[in-house]
Structures are given as structure tokens and as C-alpha cells.
Amino acid sequence: MAESLEQIKSLKSQRLAYEAVATELSLVSEFILYTGDLKNFLNNLAKTVATDSAVASLNVKQLRQAVNQRVSTINNLNQEFLLKIKDFDSTF
């Protein structure tokens, strides 16, 4: 999609498309980080259940918060992307 931006005649449409692509790249990057955070959370949760460790339990709480923050960021970026695509589509 980024390569095809040059084929869009309107500068406004080009800008909107570029912003949508940039937002989507941010979303993908955030999703990759989320996947790592979720893996860490699940590993620590399994450790906590297996050992009943207070330290592991604290780690689970912190990791859960990190995962939830990533989810929020992903949802916000997705909404932003959808709005940018809607704005882009309206230029045609």
C-alpha cells in the first residue's frame, strides 16, 4: 500500500493514506509487543499456580497490567486506523 501512495493524485488523499499506513504499522508493532507480554504473563501465571509463590504472584499482577495496557493501545490504534481509512475513502 505504501508503494502505491505515489499513484494517488490528490495530495490530501496521499496524506490520509500515508497516515493510515503509519498507524497500521504502529498497530502491528504494538501487537508484536503484546504477544510477548502475553506469553510472559501466561508463563508466570503457570509458575504462580504451580508454586504458589508470592513473588510470582506479584509478577503476574504486573504482567497482567502490561497486557491490559497493550490491549488498550491496540484498540485505540485500531480505532484511529479505521477513522483514517474512512477519511481516506471519503476523498473518492
C-alpha positions in Angstrom: 0.0 0.0 0.0 2.8 2.4 0.9 4.4 2.0 -2.6 1.1 2.8 -4.3 0.7 6.2 -2.5 2.5 7.9 -5.4 -0.2 6.8 -7.7 -2.9 8.7 -5.8 -3.4 12.1 -7.5 -4.8 14.1 -4.6 -2.2 15.3 -2.1 -4.9 15.2 0.6 -5.7 11.6 -0.2 -2.0 10.7 -0.3 -1.5 12.3 3.2 -4.6 10.4 4.6 -3.4 7.1 3.1 0.1 7.6 4.5 -1.3 8.4 8.0 -3.4 5.2 7.8 -0.4 3.1 6.8 1.7 4.7 9.6 -1.0 4.0 12.1 -1.4 0.4 10.9 2.4 -0.2 11.2 2.2 1.1 14.8 -0.6 -1.2 15.5 1.3 -4.2 14.1 4.3 -3.3 16.2 2.2 -3.0 19.3 0.6 -6.3 18.6 4.0 -8.0 18.4 4.9 -6.5 21.8 1.5 -7.6 23.1 2.2 -11.2 22.0 5.5 -11.2 24.0 3.8 -9.7 27.1 1.0 -12.2 26.9 3.5 -15.1 26.7 5.4 -13.8 29.7 2.1 -13.3 31.6 0.9 -16.9 30.8 4.3 -18.4 31.7 4.3 -16.5 35.1 0.7 -17.5 35.7 1.6 -21.1 35.3 4.6 -20.7 37.6 2.4 -19.0 40.2 -0.2 -21.7 40.1 2.5 -24.4 40.3 4.5 -22.9 43.1 2.0 -20.6 45.0 4.9 -18.1 45.2 4.1 -14.6 46.4 6.9 -13.1 44.2 5.5 -14.9 41.1 2.0 -13.7 42.0 3.2 -10.1 42.1 4.8 -10.6 38.7 1.5 -11.9 37.3 -0.3 -8.8 38.5 2.3 -6.5 36.9 2.3 -8.5 33.7 -1.5 -8.6 33.6 -1.5 -4.8 33.8 1.1 -4.6 31.0 -1.0 -6.9 28.8 -4.2 -4.9 29.5 -2.3 -1.6 28.6 -1.2 -3.2 25.3 -4.8 -4.2 24.6 -6.0 -0.7 25.2 -3.3 0.8 23.0 -4.1 -1.7 20.2 -7.8 -0.9 20.4 -7.0 2.8 20.3 -4.7 2.4 17.3 -7.3 0.3 15.5 -10.0 2.9 16.0 -7.6 5.6 14.8 -6.8 3.5 11.7 -10.4 2.9 10.9 -11.1 6.6 11.2 -8.2 7.5 8.9 -9.3 4.9 6.3 -12.9 6.3 6.5 -11.5 9.8 5.9 -9.3 8.5 3.0 -12.3 6.7 1.5 -14.4 9.9 1.6 -11.9 11.6 -0.7 -13.1 9.5 -3.6 
